[in-house]
Amino acid sequence: MISDNLVKPENLPEVQSKILANGLEHVHITVADTATFSARVGLRAGALHADPAEQGSAHFLEHLVFSGTKKYPKKTDLYDLVDFVGGSHNAATGWHAVNYYVSLLARDADKALEFISEVLVNPLLRIEDFNREQSIITDEAKARLSSVSYLSWVELNKLYFGDRRWHTSAVGTPEDVKALDLEKITNFYHNHYRPDNAIIVTAGPQSFDDIHTRITNWFSGWEKGTTTAIAEPNPTIDSNQKFANFQSPMAEQTTIQLIKPGPTELQVSDYSQNIASAIIGGESYSRMFRHIREDLGLSYGLGTSIDRRPNYGCWHFGAGLDIENIVTFSSAYNQVIKDLKSKKVSESELQRAKNDLLTTILFECERTSALTDFWLSEYLSPNPLDSMEAVVDSIVSVTDSDVDSWIADYISAPSTILVTSKNQVSESDIEQLYEA
C-alpha cells in the first residue's frame, strides 16, 4: 500500500509554554543533542497596526531600537554581545507583525536573551539616531522602486485591497518615511512594544524550567501597557473578477499574477489547504508545474501559495514567461484547471504532499532557528497547535476529500489578474484564465 510509505517522524522535540506575570507568553522547544540556542520575539506591531497617516513607522522603529540602549548606548557595544561570540541577529517587519531573532551557541543563551531584552525593553530612541536612520530608510524605500517584481506586487495589491496600508511593503514609500518624526515613532513604541502584546519563542538543549527562569530574569521588568493595543484593521477587499496590465520598460520577462479570496485562519486549522496549494501549483510535483513547465516548457518559475490571516485569506498564483507565449500559457492553465475538475486528487499525490510537509518539519527540528520561526508563526495564529505531535497528526489526518474541497474553492473563486510586461497585453490574450 502507498500509505505504508508515509514518513513517520519520531523523537520530536518537546514544546512547552507559560505566561509571565506581565503578560509575556514564553514558548520553549527542548532540542536534544544540539549545540545551538535561538530566541525569537514576535510583536503584533506590523505595518497594518500603524495609523494610515504614519505608514512606515513600524519598520522605522525596528531600525531605531538597535541604535542604542540604556546599558549599551553605543550600537557597536550592543552588537558585540552577540557578534563577539559568533552569533547572528536580525529583525523583520511585515504587515501583521515584527519579529526579532538571535542564534548562537547554547552556552551563550543569556547573551541572546540580554540582547533582545535590551532592544525591546530599554531602547533610547534618540533624535540623532532618528535623523541618521531616516536617511538610510528613505534610500531603502527608493531601492524598492527599482524592482519590477515589487512594483507589480504593489499594483496587484491596489487592484485587490481598498485600504492604502495594503498597497506597499512595511517600509512605506520615500514620502512616507520623510513624513515621520520621532514623536510618531515613540508613540508607536509605547502603544505596541509591551509584554502583553508579545510572544518569545526559544529553542535549545536546555530544559523549559531552566530557560523560563532566565526569561523571567531578563523580561520581568518589561511593564504592561496601560492602554489597549491597536488591533489590526479588517481589509476592504474588491474580490470581483478583474484584469489590469502594468507596463514597465524594465520588465525583461512577462509575469502573470492571480489573487483570489481564500480561507481564513478562523475557518481552517489543519494543513489541508497547504496540501491543496502544493498539488495545484506549489511544488515541482504539482499539476501546474508538470504540465506548464515540464511538458510544455512555457515557464521557468510558477507556483501557487496561500496566505491565511484571522480576518482574510488569499490564494495566489504567479508565473513568468515570454510574452509571445501568453496565449498558449493561458490555454495550458485552463487545461490544468479542467483536469483538476475532472480528476480528483489521487492517493499518491496526497501522500507525496504529506511526505513533503512531514520531511520539512523533520529538517526544521534539526535547526533551532527554524523551530523558533515555525512556532512563533503558530502561536501568533488564533488557534495554535501545542506540540510537534499535534502538527504531525494535523498533516497525517488530511483526507483526499478535504483537499478536493479546497481545490474546488480555488477553482470557483473569482480572479484578480495582473500582467506585467514591457508591452501592452489585452484582456483577450488571457481570457482563458478567466474561463478556467
C-alpha positions, 0 to 999 in steps of 0.5 A: 500500500502507498500509505505504508510509505508515509514518513513517520517522524519520531523523537520530536522535540518537546514544546512547552509554554507559560505566561509571565506575570506581565503578560509575556507568553514564553514558548520553549522547544527542548532540542536534544543533542544540539549545540545551538540556542535561538530566541525569537520575539514576535510583536503584533506591531506590523505595518497594518497596526500603524495609523494610515497617516504614519505608514512606515513607522513600524519598520522605522522603529525596528531600525531605531531600537538597535541604535542604542540602549540604556546599558549599551548606548553605543550600537557597536557595544550592543552588537558585540554581545552577540557578534563577539561570540559568533552569533547572528541577529536580525529583525523583520517587519511585515504587515501583521507583525515584527519579529526579532531573532538571535542564534548562537551557541547554547552556552551563550543563551543569556547573551541572546536573551540580554540582547533582545531584552535590551532592544525591546525593553530599554531602547533610547530612541534618540533624535540623532539616531532618528535623523541618521536612520531616516536617511538610510530608510528613505534610500531603502524605500527608493531601492524598492522602486527599482524592482519590477517584481515589487512594483507589480506586487504593489499594483496587484495589491491596489487592484485587490485591497481598498485600504492604502496600508495594503498597497506597499511593503512595511517600509512605506514609500520615500514620502512616507518615511520623510513624513515621520518624526520621532514623536510618531515613532515613540508613540508607536513604541509605547502603544505596541512594544509591551509584554502583553502584546508579545510572544518569545519563542526559544529553542535549545538543549536546555530544559523549559524550567531552566530557560523560563527562569532566565526569561523571567530574569531578563523580561520581568521588568518589561511593564504592561501597557496601560492602554489597549493595543491597536488591533489590526484593521479588517481589509476592504477587499474588491474580490470581483473578477478583474484584469489590469496590465502594468507596463514597465520598460524594465520588465525583461520577462512577462509575469502573470499574477492571480489573487483570489479570496481564500480561507481564513485562519478562523475557518481552517486549522489543519494543513489541508489547504497547504496540501491543496496549494502544493498539488495545484501549483506549489511544488515541482510535483504539482499539476501546474508545474508538470504540465506548464513547465515540464511538458510544455516548457512555457515557464521557468518559475510558477507556483501557487501559495496561500496566505491565511490571516484571522480576518482574510485569506488569499490564494495566489498564483504567479508565473513568468514567461515570454510574452509571445507565449501568453496565449498558449500559457493561458490555454495550458492553465485552463487545461490544468484547471479542467483536469483538476475538475475532472480528476480528483486528487489521487492517493499518491499525490496526497501522500507525496504532499504529506511526505513533503510537509512531514520531511520539512518539519523533520529538517526544521527540528534539526535547526533551532532557528527554524523551530523558533520561526515555525512556532512563533508563526503558530502561536501568533495564529488564533488557534495554535497547535501545542506540540510537534505531535499535534502538527504531525497528526494535523498533516497525517489526518488530511483526507483526499476529500478535504483537499478536493474541497479546497481545490474546488474553492480555488477553482470557483473563486473569482480572479484578480489578474495582473500582467506585467510586461514591457508591452501592452497585453489585452484582456483577450490574450488571457481570457482563458484564465478567466474561463478556467 
